[in-house]
Amino acid sequence: MPRLPDRAAILRRSFAAVACSVCFLSVGHGQEPVGKVPPQQAAEAGGKPSQTQKDARQMRKADDAYLVGARLLDRGDMAGAESQFALAATLNPADGDYIQAAALAREHRVTELVQQAGKARLLGRPEKSQSLLAEAQRLDPGNPIITQHLDATVSSASFQSQPPSSEWISSPLLKASAIAAPIALEPQHGRRSFQIAADSKQVVTEVLSSYGIHAIFDDSVQNKPLRFNIDNVDYDQASAILLQMANAFAVPIDSHSVLVAADTAENRQRLDRQIEETIYVPGFTTEQMNELGNVVRSVFDVKQATVQVGSGSLALRAPEDTLTAVNLTLADLVDGGAEVLLDMRLYTVDRTRQRNIGAQLPQQIGVYNVESEARKLVLANQSLVQQAISQGLIPANASDITIALALISSGLVQSTLLSNTLGFFGGGLTASGVTANASTKFNLALNSSDTRALDNIQLRVGDRQNGVFRSGMRYPIVTSTYTSGISGSTSSLAGTTINGVSAQSLLNQFLGASGSVTIPQIQYQDLGLLVEATPTVQRSGMVKLKLNLKIQALGGAAINNIPILINRQYTSDVTVADGETTLIASSLSRSESAAIGGIPGLGELPGFQTATADKTAETDSSELVLLITPHIVRHRSNEVAGPRIAFNQRLPN
């Protein structure tokens, strides 16, 4: 006989998931699980059976059935596991493990049936829920959990057997069950024809009674002659036409009786059955809530409408058909909006290039007499000349030119004449020097700068809503100044003190030396980037954008100490597909300047410009590119229009 596995280990592994639900059914409600063996009975059954009472073959069958049930329990087959455990308990009733395993499997099966019944009830399938609970009750008739769920299912089924006439609003923002239905008439079915000419009360009584409806008249109904001829109509058609001809309306009293009254505003207010409902609209601003309240009051003629901004709700009191129309309209208004994510990239590229190539030759040449200039230098420095002669630095009979050169070379005298001298010509008294205004220079320079800027902007905007993005600074600009002065002298305040301080000194400190106060008028100007976008999601999936792009910066000049502003603005309406990138705006500005400095004639010749002239060229360019990609992150309803609402407008009497 093979050795059987440990039953306690199998039970601990197989019923680990069952323990919580079983404890909930037994301990949580103060009830012992059905099928649990009393301690005394278990003690009696736990004894070892004698070989004379049980043969070895029947015990092996009981063990095999127990193992099969444990495998089925691991697979989730509660019905099969319970059957095998019950078979093992039948074959070997003295073993308490078999009885306990069967009881636990039955409890877990009951719990599973109750959970499935709850899901079916929430999904609107009361018949399936009742059948599952009935099966669970058959397995465990005394379980209070089953009785509780069975009562809830019966109540839900009875409510759904007579559904209210109001519809369930499908909007996620208006998720609320329909309001309780008023008294509903139950007229007889079928179509009838009428040929009646009598008083209005008699005609109304005969027509309604033909459909099984008893009419009770209010004192406001005026009895007047009426002729009613119509063929093949049902109750709704006949009553609507007849009451309109009689200038009356009917209010149900019970399922087979109505109260007929004159159709006036007072009677409608007094007799129409009013229903109160609170519609929650979360996420709306105070302005939006007030607009919704105005729509409800003006369009649907709801007199009793209260807007509760704090809780985001509308408290309405009106007839049922009016509230149904309000719910359908608000569902389309609130849930119909889409949201668009605008991914905008603004590229700015500025380039500056400056070149300076060529030779800068002297453009002014002068001639001077060497003897005359040397004599002027000697006469201007007689003391230095006498000192130099006495020290033997200069011979006594030296010429003026020799003395001037000695003074300049010794550093005692500074002269720019020789530094600008290009050369000498002539001799004796006619010796002359040639000077230039500047020395010759050769230029070979290049200055280049490249500036790139990227602004990545993301805006999430609602459908038909205006989104604004600002980036930059607020720069103060003085537009005007106001000067206020005080005439007279402050000497009249001599001897007057304020808190021990002379009033004359305080006023002098405030006014200053000019005796006046200048007050500037400052206006703050927004500098930087401004983007305004208003998207509209079309039914085709395209996004229509109304864009206003503005870039404002300070210029390099000013007028009357007021800075000049550089402004770039783009305004347009464009249509872009969802997820596609499009080029919205592109701006390119380019400026070039060139300057030539050289010898007239030679500097203008093409082949001599580099050698005889200095040429300076400067190029500035600026580019602005705007790329935009719209992404629809929230889609609106696919319907073009909202649901049709049958709304009968009451005509004034």
C-alpha positions in Angstrom: 0.0 0.0 0.0 1.6 3.3 -1.1 2.2 6.0 1.4 -0.3 8.8 1.2 0.8 12.5 1.3 0.3 14.5 4.4 -3.4 15.7 4.5 -2.7 18.6 6.7 -0.1 20.0 4.3 -2.5 19.6 1.4 -5.2 21.4 3.3 -2.9 24.3 4.3 -1.8 24.7 0.7 -5.2 24.3 -1.0 -7.3 26.3 1.4 -4.9 29.3 1.9 -7.1 31.5 -0.4 -10.3 30.1 1.1 -9.6 31.1 4.7 -10.3 34.8 4.4 -13.7 34.3 2.7 -14.7 31.5 5.1 -13.8 33.6 8.1 -15.9 36.4 6.7 -18.9 34.2 6.3 -18.6 32.4 9.7 -16.8 34.6 12.2 -17.7 38.0 10.7 -21.4 37.3 11.1 -21.3 35.3 14.2 -22.4 32.1 12.4 -20.7 28.7 12.3 -20.0 27.4 8.8 -22.6 25.0 7.6 -21.3 21.5 7.5 -18.8 21.9 10.4 -18.6 18.9 12.5 -19.3 19.5 16.3 -16.2 18.9 18.4 -17.8 15.9 20.2 -18.8 14.3 16.9 -15.4 14.9 15.4 -13.8 13.4 18.5 -15.9 10.3 18.1 -15.3 10.1 14.4 -11.6 10.7 14.7 -10.9 7.3 16.2 -9.1 4.7 14.2 -11.7 2.3 12.6 -11.1 -1.3 13.2 -10.2 -3.6 10.3 -13.4 -5.5 10.9 -15.5 -2.4 10.1 -13.6 -1.1 7.1 -11.7 -3.1 4.6 -8.4 -1.8 3.1 -9.9 -1.4 -0.4 -12.6 1.1 0.6 -10.0 3.2 2.5 -7.8 3.4 -0.5 -10.7 4.6 -2.6 -11.4 7.3 0.0 -7.8 8.5 -0.1 -7.8 8.6 -3.9 -11.0 10.6 -3.9 -9.4 13.0 -1.4 -6.3 13.5 -3.6 -8.4 14.1 -6.7 -10.5 16.7 -4.8 -7.3 18.5 -3.6 -6.1 18.7 -7.3 -9.5 20.1 -8.4 -9.4 22.6 -5.6 -6.0 23.9 -6.8 -7.4 24.4 -10.3 -10.4 26.4 -9.0 -13.1 23.7 -9.6 -15.0 24.1 -6.4 -18.0 21.9 -7.5 -15.7 19.0 -8.5 -13.6 19.3 -5.3 -16.7 19.3 -3.1 -18.0 16.2 -4.9 -14.7 14.3 -4.4 -14.4 15.3 -0.7 -18.0 14.2 -0.1 -17.2 10.9 -1.8 -14.2 10.4 0.5 -16.2 11.3 3.6 -18.9 8.8 2.5 -16.4 6.0 2.0 -14.6 6.8 5.2 -17.0 8.7 7.5 -14.7 8.1 10.5 -12.0 10.4 9.1 -12.6 14.0 10.2 -10.3 15.5 7.5 -12.6 14.4 4.7 -15.6 15.9 6.4 -13.8 19.2 7.1 -12.5 19.4 3.5 -16.0 18.9 2.1 -17.4 21.7 4.4 -14.7 24.1 3.4 -15.1 23.5 -0.3 -18.9 24.0 0.0 -18.3 27.3 1.9 -15.9 28.6 -0.8 -18.3 27.6 -3.5 -21.1 29.5 -1.8 -18.9 32.6 -1.5 -18.0 32.4 -5.2 -21.7 32.2 -6.2 -22.5 35.2 -4.0 -19.7 37.3 -5.7 -20.9 36.3 -9.2 -24.4 37.3 -8.3 -23.3 40.7 -7.1 -21.5 41.3 -10.4 -24.5 40.3 -12.4 -26.7 42.6 -10.4 -24.4 45.6 -10.9 -24.4 44.8 -14.7 -28.2 45.0 -14.8 -28.9 41.2 -15.1 -31.2 40.5 -12.1 -32.4 37.1 -13.5 -28.9 35.7 -13.6 -28.2 37.1 -10.1 -31.4 35.5 -8.7 -30.5 32.1 -10.2 -26.9 32.2 -8.7 -28.2 33.2 -5.3 -30.8 30.5 -5.4 -28.1 27.9 -6.1 -26.1 29.3 -3.2 -29.1 29.2 -0.9 -29.7 25.5 -1.9 -26.1 24.7 -0.8 -26.3 26.7 2.4 -30.0 27.6 3.3 -29.2 29.2 6.7 -26.5 31.6 5.5 -27.4 35.3 6.4 -25.2 36.7 3.6 -27.2 34.9 1.0 -30.4 36.1 2.4 -29.2 39.7 2.4 -28.0 39.7 -1.2 -31.2 37.9 -2.2 -33.3 40.7 -0.7 -31.3 43.4 -2.5 -31.6 41.6 -5.8 -35.4 41.3 -5.5 -35.7 45.0 -4.7 -33.5 45.9 -7.7 -35.6 43.6 -10.0 -38.9 45.1 -8.8 -37.5 48.6 -9.4 -36.3 47.7 -12.9 -39.7 46.1 -13.8 -41.2 49.6 -13.5 -38.5 51.9 -14.8 -39.0 55.7 -14.5 -39.6 57.7 -17.6 -36.5 59.8 -17.1 -33.4 58.5 -18.9 -30.0 57.7 -17.5 -27.7 60.6 -18.4 -24.6 59.2 -20.1 -22.3 62.1 -19.5 -19.5 61.3 -17.0 -19.9 64.7 -15.5 -23.6 64.2 -15.0 -23.5 60.6 -13.7 -26.7 60.4 -11.6 -29.6 58.0 -11.7 -32.8 59.3 -13.2 -35.2 61.1 -11.0 -38.1 59.2 -9.5 -41.0 59.0 -12.0 -44.4 60.7 -11.2 -47.7 59.0 -11.5 -48.0 57.3 -14.9 -51.4 56.9 -16.7 -52.4 53.5 -18.0 -54.9 54.2 -20.8 -56.4 51.4 -22.8 -54.6 50.6 -26.0 -56.0 50.9 -29.5 -57.1 53.6 -31.9 -60.5 55.2 -32.0 -62.5 57.7 -34.1 -64.7 60.5 -32.7 -67.6 62.6 -34.1 -68.7 64.7 -31.1 -70.3 68.1 -30.9 -71.2 69.2 -27.4 -69.9 71.2 -24.4 -66.2 71.1 -23.8 -66.5 69.2 -20.5 -68.8 66.6 -22.0 -66.5 66.1 -25.0 -63.4 65.7 -22.8 -65.2 63.3 -20.5 -66.4 61.1 -23.4 -63.1 61.0 -25.2 -61.0 60.2 -22.1 -63.5 57.7 -20.8 -63.3 55.8 -24.1 -59.7 55.0 -23.2 -60.5 54.1 -19.6 -59.5 57.5 -18.0 -61.8 59.3 -15.6 -61.7 63.1 -15.9 -62.2 65.5 -13.0 -62.6 69.2 -13.8 -61.2 72.1 -12.0 -63.3 75.2 -11.3 -61.1 77.2 -13.8 -62.3 75.2 -16.8 -64.8 77.2 -18.9 -67.6 75.2 -20.5 -67.9 76.2 -24.1 -69.3 74.5 -27.3 -66.7 72.2 -28.9 -66.8 70.1 -32.1 -64.3 67.2 -32.1 -64.0 65.1 -35.3 -61.0 62.9 -35.7 -60.3 59.4 -37.0 -58.0 56.5 -36.0 -56.0 58.1 -33.1 -54.6 56.7 -29.9 -54.8 58.2 -26.5 -51.8 60.4 -26.7 -52.8 61.9 -30.0 -56.4 62.4 -29.0 -55.8 63.9 -25.6 -53.1 66.3 -26.9 -55.4 67.7 -29.7 -58.5 67.8 -27.5 -56.9 69.6 -24.5 -55.3 72.1 -26.9 -58.7 72.8 -28.4 -60.3 73.2 -25.0 -57.4 75.4 -23.8 -56.8 73.0 -20.9 -54.2 70.5 -19.6 -54.4 67.3 -17.6 -52.5 66.3 -14.4 -52.6 62.6 -13.5 -54.2 61.8 -10.1 -53.7 58.0 -10.3 -53.2 55.6 -13.1 -56.8 55.9 -14.4 -57.8 59.5 -13.3 -56.7 63.0 -14.3 -57.5 66.5 -13.2 -58.4 68.8 -16.1 -57.7 72.6 -15.5 -57.5 75.7 -17.7 -54.1 76.1 -19.3 -52.9 79.3 -17.5 -49.6 80.2 -16.0 -51.1 80.2 -12.5 -52.6 76.8 -12.9 -49.4 75.4 -14.3 -47.5 76.7 -11.4 -50.2 75.4 -9.0 -51.0 72.0 -10.4 -48.0 70.8 -12.5 -46.1 68.2 -10.6 -42.6 69.6 -9.8 -39.6 67.5 -9.4 -36.4 68.6 -7.6 -33.0 67.6 -8.9 -29.4 68.6 -8.2 -27.1 68.4 -11.2 -23.4 68.4 -10.3 -21.0 70.1 -12.8 -17.5 69.9 -11.3 -14.6 71.9 -12.6 -16.5 75.0 -13.8 -15.6 78.5 -12.8 -18.0 81.0 -11.2 -18.6 82.7 -14.5 -19.4 79.4 -16.3 -21.7 78.3 -13.6 -23.7 81.6 -13.8 -23.9 81.2 -17.6 -25.3 77.7 -17.2 -27.9 79.0 -14.7 -28.9 81.8 -17.1 -29.4 79.2 -19.9 -31.6 77.0 -17.7 -33.7 80.0 -16.6 -34.1 81.7 -20.0 -34.2 78.7 -22.5 -36.2 76.2 -20.4 -38.2 78.7 -18.4 -37.2 77.1 -15.1 -38.3 79.6 -12.4 -36.7 77.8 -9.4 -33.1 77.4 -10.3 -30.3 77.9 -7.8 -26.6 78.1 -8.8 -24.4 76.7 -6.0 -20.9 77.8 -7.0 -19.1 76.4 -4.0 -20.3 72.8 -4.6 -20.4 73.2 -8.4 -24.1 72.2 -8.7 -27.4 73.4 -10.0 -30.5 72.9 -7.8 -33.6 72.8 -10.1 -37.3 72.4 -9.5 -39.4 71.9 -12.6 -41.6 69.3 -14.4 -40.1 66.0 -15.4 -40.0 66.6 -19.1 -38.2 69.9 -18.5 -35.6 68.4 -16.3 -35.0 65.7 -18.8 -34.4 68.3 -21.5 -32.1 70.2 -19.2 -30.0 67.1 -18.4 -29.6 66.2 -22.1 -28.6 69.8 -23.0 -26.1 70.1 -20.1 -24.6 66.7 -20.9 -23.9 67.9 -24.5 -22.5 71.2 -23.3 -20.3 69.9 -20.5 -19.1 66.7 -22.0 -18.9 67.9 -25.6 -15.6 69.8 -25.4 -12.2 68.6 -26.6 -8.7 69.6 -25.5 -5.7 70.3 -27.8 -2.0 70.3 -26.9 -0.2 72.8 -29.0 3.5 72.1 -29.5 5.2 75.3 -30.8 8.8 75.8 -31.7 10.2 79.2 -32.4 13.6 79.4 -34.1 15.6 82.6 -34.1 18.9 82.8 -36.0 21.0 86.0 -36.1 24.3 86.2 -38.1 26.8 89.1 -38.3 29.9 89.1 -40.6 32.4 92.0 -40.9 35.5 92.0 -43.1 38.4 94.6 -43.3 40.9 94.0 -46.1 43.3 96.4 -47.8 46.1 99.0 -47.3 45.5 102.3 -45.5 47.8 104.8 -47.2 48.4 108.4 -46.0 45.8 110.7 -47.5 47.4 114.1 -46.4 50.9 115.2 -47.3 52.6 118.4 -46.0 56.0 120.2 -46.8 57.9 122.4 -44.3 61.3 124.2 -44.3 63.8 122.4 -42.2 65.9 125.5 -41.3 62.8 127.5 -40.2 61.4 124.7 -38.1 64.8 124.1 -36.4 65.2 127.8 -35.6 61.7 127.8 -33.9 62.7 124.8 -31.8 66.0 126.4 -30.7 64.3 129.7 -29.8 61.6 127.9 -27.8 64.3 126.1 -25.7 67.1 128.7 -25.1 67.7 127.6 -21.6 68.3 124.0 -22.6 70.5 125.1 -25.4 72.7 127.3 -23.1 72.9 124.5 -20.6 73.9 121.9 -23.3 76.6 124.3 -24.7 78.0 125.0 -21.2 78.3 121.2 -20.6 80.0 120.7 -24.0 77.2 118.6 -25.4 76.7 121.0 -28.3 79.4 123.1 -30.0 79.1 126.8 -29.6 79.2 127.5 -33.3 76.8 124.7 -34.3 73.9 125.4 -36.7 70.3 125.5 -35.7 69.6 122.2 -37.4 72.4 120.5 -35.5 71.3 121.9 -32.1 67.6 120.9 -32.8 68.7 117.3 -33.7 70.8 117.1 -30.5 68.0 118.3 -28.3 65.5 115.8 -29.9 68.0 112.9 -29.8 68.8 113.5 -26.1 65.2 113.4 -25.2 65.1 116.8 -23.7 62.6 118.1 -26.4 59.7 116.2 -27.9 58.6 117.0 -31.5 56.1 115.2 -33.7 57.4 116.8 -36.8 60.2 114.4 -37.4 58.1 111.3 -36.5 55.6 112.2 -39.3 58.4 113.1 -41.8 58.6 110.9 -44.8 61.8 112.4 -46.3 63.9 115.5 -47.2 64.8 117.2 -50.4 66.7 120.3 -51.4 69.8 121.7 -49.6 70.9 124.7 -47.7 68.2 127.3 -47.0 65.8 125.4 -49.3 66.1 122.1 -47.5 62.5 120.9 -47.0 60.8 117.9 -45.4 57.7 116.0 -46.4 55.2 114.8 -43.8 52.1 112.6 -43.8 49.0 112.5 -41.5 49.4 108.8 -40.8 51.6 105.9 -41.4 50.8 103.2 -43.9 48.8 100.2 -42.5 47.8 96.8 -44.0 44.5 95.4 -42.7 43.4 91.7 -42.9 40.6 91.2 -40.3 37.4 89.1 -40.1 34.7 89.3 -37.4 31.8 86.9 -37.5 29.1 86.0 -34.9 26.2 83.4 -35.1 23.4 83.4 -32.6 20.7 80.7 -32.5 17.7 80.6 -30.1 15.0 78.0 -29.7 11.7 78.6 -27.7 9.8 75.3 -27.2 6.3 76.1 -26.0 3.5 73.7 -25.1 0.0 74.9 -24.5 -2.9 72.7 -23.5 -6.1 74.5 -24.4 -9.7 73.6 -24.4 -11.8 73.6 -27.5 -12.8 77.2 -28.5 -10.9 78.5 -25.4 -8.2 81.2 -25.5 -4.8 80.2 -24.3 -2.1 82.9 -23.5 1.6 82.3 -23.0 4.0 85.2 -22.0 7.8 85.0 -21.6 10.0 88.0 -21.0 10.1 91.0 -18.7 8.3 94.2 -17.9 10.5 97.1 -18.7 9.8 100.6 -17.1 9.6 103.5 -19.6 9.4 107.1 -18.4 6.7 108.7 -20.5 6.6 112.1 -18.9 7.8 114.0 -15.8 5.9 116.3 -13.4 7.8 119.0 -11.5 6.3 120.6 -8.5 7.9 123.6 -6.8 7.2 125.7 -3.7 7.5 129.4 -4.1 8.7 131.7 -1.3 11.6 131.3 1.1 12.0 128.8 3.8 13.4 131.5 6.2 9.8 132.0 7.4 10.0 128.6 9.1 13.0 129.6 11.2 12.5 128.6 14.8 9.8 126.0 14.0 10.6 122.4 15.0 9.0 119.1 14.3 9.7 116.4 17.0 12.8 118.5 17.9 14.1 118.9 14.3 14.1 122.2 12.5 11.3 122.4 9.9 13.4 124.6 7.7 16.2 122.0 7.4 13.7 119.2 6.7 12.1 121.3 3.9 15.5 122.1 2.4 16.5 118.4 2.4 13.2 117.5 0.7 13.4 120.2 -2.0 17.1 120.2 -2.5 19.0 123.0 -4.1 16.5 123.6 -6.9 13.6 124.0 -4.5 11.4 121.6 -6.6 10.4 117.9 -6.8 10.3 115.9 -10.1 7.9 113.1 -10.3 8.3 110.7 -13.2 5.3 109.0 -15.0 6.3 105.4 -15.6 4.6 102.9 -17.9 5.6 99.2 -17.9 5.9 97.6 -21.3 5.9 93.8 -21.8 9.1 92.7 -23.6 9.6 89.2 -24.9 7.3 86.6 -26.5 3.5 86.6 -26.4 1.5 83.7 -27.9 -2.3 83.6 -28.0 -4.0 80.5 -29.5 -7.6 79.6 -29.8 -8.1 76.1 -31.3 -11.3 74.7 -32.7 -11.6 70.9 -33.2 -13.5 70.1 -36.4 -15.5 66.9 -37.0 -13.1 65.9 -39.8 -10.2 65.7 -37.2 -8.6 68.9 -38.4 -7.7 71.7 -35.9 -8.5 75.3 -36.8 -6.1 77.7 -35.0 -6.5 81.4 -34.4 -2.9 82.6 -33.6 -1.5 85.9 -32.4 2.3 85.9 -32.1 4.1 89.0 -30.9 7.8 89.5 -30.2 8.8 92.9 -28.7 12.3 94.0 -27.7 14.3 97.2 -27.0 16.0 99.0 -29.9 19.4 100.5 -29.9 18.2 104.1 -30.1 16.0 106.5 -28.2 13.9 109.6 -28.9 13.8 112.2 -26.1 15.3 109.6 -23.7 12.4 107.3 -24.5 13.6 103.9 -25.9 12.5 102.7 -29.3 10.8 99.3 -29.3 11.3 96.6 -32.0 8.0 94.8 -32.7 7.2 91.7 -34.7 3.6 90.4 -34.8 1.9 87.7 -36.7 -1.9 87.1 -36.6 -3.7 84.5 -38.7 -6.2 81.7 -38.9 -4.9 78.3 -40.1 -6.2 74.8 -40.2 -3.8 71.9 -39.3 -4.3 68.2 -39.2 -3.9 66.4 -35.9 -0.3 65.4 -35.2 1.1 67.2 -38.3 3.8 69.9 -38.2 3.3 73.0 -40.3 5.3 76.2 -40.9 3.2 79.1 -39.7 5.4 82.1 -40.0 8.9 82.9 -41.4 10.7 86.2 -41.4 14.1 87.0 -43.0 15.9 90.4 -42.7 19.2 91.0 -44.4 21.4 94.2 -44.5 24.8 94.8 -46.1 27.1 97.8 -45.9 30.5 98.5 -47.5 33.0 101.3 -47.1 36.2 102.1 -49.1 39.0 104.5 -47.9 41.9 105.2 -50.2 43.5 107.4 -52.9 41.0 108.9 -55.3 41.2 107.3 -58.7 43.5 104.4 -57.7 41.1 103.3 -54.9 38.2 103.0 -57.4 40.0 100.8 -59.9 39.1 97.1 -59.6 42.7 95.9 -59.6 44.1 98.5 -57.3 41.5 98.4 -54.4 43.3 95.9 -52.2 46.8 97.5 -52.6 45.8 101.2 -52.5 42.5 101.3 -50.5 41.0 100.0 -47.3 37.7 98.1 -47.8 35.3 97.4 -44.9 32.2 95.1 -45.5 29.5 94.2 -43.0 26.6 91.7 -43.5 23.7 91.2 -40.9 20.9 88.7 -41.3 18.1 87.6 -39.0 15.6 84.7 -39.4 12.5 83.8 -37.5 10.6 80.5 -38.0 7.5 79.2 -36.1 6.6 75.5 -36.3 3.4 74.3 -34.7 2.0 70.8 -34.1 -1.5 70.3 -32.6 -2.3 67.1 -30.8 -5.9 66.3 -29.8 -5.5 64.8 -26.3 -9.2 64.7 -25.6 -11.9 64.0 -28.2 -15.4 65.3 -28.1 -18.5 63.4 -29.0 -18.6 62.2 -32.6 -22.2 63.5 -33.0 -22.5 66.7 -34.8 -25.6 67.8 -32.8 -26.9 66.8 -29.4 -29.9 64.5 -28.9 -33.3 65.8 -30.1 -35.4 67.1 -27.2 -39.2 67.2 -27.5 -39.9 70.4 -25.7 -43.4 71.9 -25.9 -43.4 75.6 -25.4 -46.5 77.0 -23.7 -48.1 79.7 -25.7 -49.4 82.8 -23.7 -53.1 83.0 -23.2 
